[in-house]
Amino acid sequence: MSDPGNRDTDQIDPDGDDALSFADASEHDNEHDDEGSPSESPKGLNQAEIDSLFGFDENDAMGGDNAGIEAVINSSLVPYERLPMLEVVFDRLVRLLSTSLRNFTSDNVEVSLESVESARFGEYLSSLPQPAMLSVIKAEEWDNYALMSVDSQLIYSVVDVLLGGRRGNALMRIEGRPFTSIERSLVERMVHVMIGDMSVAFEPLSAVTFRFDRLETNTRFAAISRPANAAIVARLRVDMDDRGGCVDLVLPYATLEPVRELLLQMFMGEKFGRDSIWEDHLADELWQTEIELSAVLDERTVRLKDIFELEVGKRLMFGVTPDCSIELRCEGAPMFSATMGRQGRNIAVQIDNRIKRDRPGTKS
C-alpha cells in the first residue's frame, strides 16, 4: 500500500520540465493555427491565377478552348445546334452542288460538308488571307445579305479545269498577288451556279431568292454585318479528282431571323402543336352542325309609346305582298334572299340569292 503522505510526490510539478514541454506544444499549436487561419492573414492571388482568370494561360497558348473572362464573353454566341433544320438545308445543298458542279466543270466533282460552326463575323473576316475572293449575296425575301468565300486553292483548281488543264499536273500558285480578270470571271460563274442551288435548298423550308450582288477581294468592303455579331459558317469541301478546295458560306443570324422559327423545327413539316387530323375532324363536324334560320318578312320601326299601347286585338300593318322578297337570317346576320310560297300544307321559302356581307374593318 502506498503512503497517503507521499501522494503529493506523484503529481506533476508545475515548475518542472513537464510544464515546460506542455507550454512549448501549446505555442507550436498557436503558430500553426495562425498560419492556417484565412481570416487573420488572407491569401492573395498569384500571377498564374490572375492569368488563368483572364484566360491567358501559357499552357493553352497554342490552342484549346478559351477560359476565364474570354470564355464568358464568347459564350454569348448562339450555337448552331439550336437550328436543327439548318443542317438539313446544308445536306440538301451538298447533294445539289455535287450535280450542278459536275455539269459546270464536266468533271467528276464531289462536295462534302466539312463543318458548321458559330463565329463572330469580324473574327472570321480577319482570319481570311489577303487578297480573298468574297461574293456578297442578297436574300431578296429576307431583305438581308450572306457571304460566300472561295479559297485560293479552289480558285486555281476551277480555272485549271475550265481552261483545259491536264489532270495530275501540280497547280502553280502565286500567293499574295491580286486575282486576274479571267479568274474573277470564272469564279463568278461558279458562284452563280452555287447561288441557284442555295435557293433550291431553302425552298422546302421557305421560298427565298438569293441574288448575286457583287464580288469583293478586300474584306473591308465585304462587311455585311457588325464585327461583333454572330454568324454561322458552313465550310464545303469541293474535290475534283486530285484538285479542289473549300467554300465558306457565312450566314449572319440577322439574315436567318425571318425563318428562325422554321429552322427550330426538329424535322421537316413540324407544326408546333397543330394537329392536321384534329383539324380535318373538326371541319367535318362543323359541316354537320344544325343551325336555325329565321325568315323575316318585313321590319317596321315604331315608337316606344306605341309599343306600350299595344293591346289584344290591335293590328300592325306591314307593306308586304306575296311576291315580295324576304330575308333568311342566322343569329341576326342576313344570309339569303328568298321568295315565300307554299308546299302542300306548309309555308315554304325558295332561296334566290346569297347576301354578300362586308368583312369587319373593310370599307364598302
Residue pairs with C-beta under 8 A, 6 or more apart in sequence:
12 18
12 19
13 19
34 40
34 41
35 41
45 53
51 57
51 58
52 67
52 68
53 68
53 69
54 68
54 69
54 70
55 66
55 67
55 68
55 69
55 70
55 71
56 68
57 67
57 68
60 67
65 71
66 74
76 230
77 118
77 119
77 120
77 230
78 118
78 230
78 253
79 118
80 86
80 87
80 116
80 117
80 118
80 232
82 264
83 232
83 256
83 260
83 263
83 264
84 263
84 264
84 265
84 266
85 205
85 262
85 263
85 264
85 265
85 266
85 268
86 116
86 232
86 256
86 263
87 116
88 268
89 201
89 202
89 205
90 113
90 116
90 201
90 234
91 113
92 200
92 201
92 204
93 197
93 198
93 201
93 236
94 111
94 112
94 113
94 236
96 197
96 200
96 201
97 111
97 194
97 197
97 236
97 238
98 109
98 110
98 111
100 193
100 194
100 196
100 197
101 109
101 111
101 190
101 193
101 194
101 238
102 108
102 109
104 189
104 190
104 193
105 158
105 161
105 162
105 240
107 161
107 240
107 241
108 240
108 241
109 238
109 239
109 240
110 238
110 239
110 240
111 236
111 237
111 238
111 239
112 236
112 237
112 239
113 234
113 235
113 236
113 237
114 235
114 236
114 237
114 246
115 233
115 234
115 235
116 232
116 233
116 234
116 235
117 232
117 233
118 230
118 231
118 232
118 233
119 230
119 231
119 233
120 227
120 228
120 229
120 230
120 231
121 223
121 224
121 225
121 226
121 227
121 228
121 229
121 230
121 231
121 250
121 252
122 226
122 227
122 228
123 227
124 231
124 233
124 248
124 250
125 219
125 222
125 223
125 227
126 219
128 134
128 149
128 219
129 152
129 175
130 176
130 218
130 219
131 176
131 177
131 178
131 179
131 217
131 218
132 149
132 217
132 218
132 219
133 149
133 150
133 151
133 152
133 155
133 179
133 184
133 187
133 215
133 217
134 147
134 148
134 149
134 215
134 216
134 217
134 219
134 222
135 147
135 148
135 149
135 150
135 188
135 191
135 195
135 212
135 213
135 214
135 215
135 216
136 145
136 146
136 147
136 213
136 214
136 215
136 216
136 222
136 224
137 145
137 146
137 147
137 148
137 195
137 198
137 210
137 211
137 212
137 213
138 144
138 145
138 210
138 211
138 212
138 213
139 145
139 146
139 208
139 209
139 210
139 255
140 208
140 209
140 210
140 211
141 206
141 207
141 208
141 209
141 258
142 208
142 255
142 256
142 257
142 258
142 259
144 224
144 252
144 254
144 255
145 213
145 224
145 225
145 252
145 255
146 210
146 224
146 249
146 250
146 251
146 252
146 255
147 222
147 224
147 248
147 249
147 250
148 191
148 194
148 195
148 247
148 248
148 249
148 250
149 247
149 248
149 250
150 187
150 190
150 191
150 245
150 247
151 245
151 246
151 247
151 248
152 173
152 175
152 245
153 171
153 173
153 244
153 245
153 246
154 238
154 244
154 245
154 246
154 247
155 179
155 183
155 187
155 245
156 171
156 172
156 173
156 245
157 171
157 238
157 240
157 243
157 244
157 245
158 186
158 187
158 190
159 182
159 183
159 186
159 187
160 169
160 171
160 243
161 240
161 243
162 186
167 241
167 242
167 243
168 242
171 243
178 217
179 187
179 217
184 215
187 215
188 212
188 215
191 212
191 215
192 212
194 247
195 210
195 211
195 212
196 210
198 210
198 249
199 208
199 209
199 210
202 208
202 259
204 268
205 259
205 262
205 263
205 268
206 258
206 259
206 262
208 259
216 222
224 252
225 231
225 252
225 254
229 252
229 253
229 254
230 252
230 253
231 250
231 251
231 252
231 253
232 250
232 251
232 252
232 253
232 256
233 248
233 249
233 250
234 248
234 249
234 251
235 246
235 247
235 248
235 249
236 246
236 247
236 248
236 249
237 244
237 245
237 246
238 244
238 245
238 246
238 247
256 263
261 272
265 272
291 330
292 330
293 328
293 329
293 330
293 335
294 328
294 329
294 330
295 326
295 327
295 328
295 338
295 340
295 349
296 326
296 327
296 328
296 329
297 318
297 320
297 324
297 326
297 340
298 318
298 319
298 320
298 324
298 326
300 316
300 318
302 316
322 340
323 339
324 340
325 337
325 338
325 339
325 352
326 337
326 338
326 339
326 340
326 349
327 334
327 335
327 336
327 337
327 338
327 355
328 334
328 335
328 336
328 337
328 338
328 349
328 351
329 335
333 357
334 355
334 357
335 354
335 355
336 351
336 352
336 353
336 354
336 355
337 351
337 352
337 353
337 355
338 349
338 350
338 351
338 352
339 349
339 350
339 352
340 347
340 348
340 349
341 347
341 348
341 349
341 350
342 348
358 364
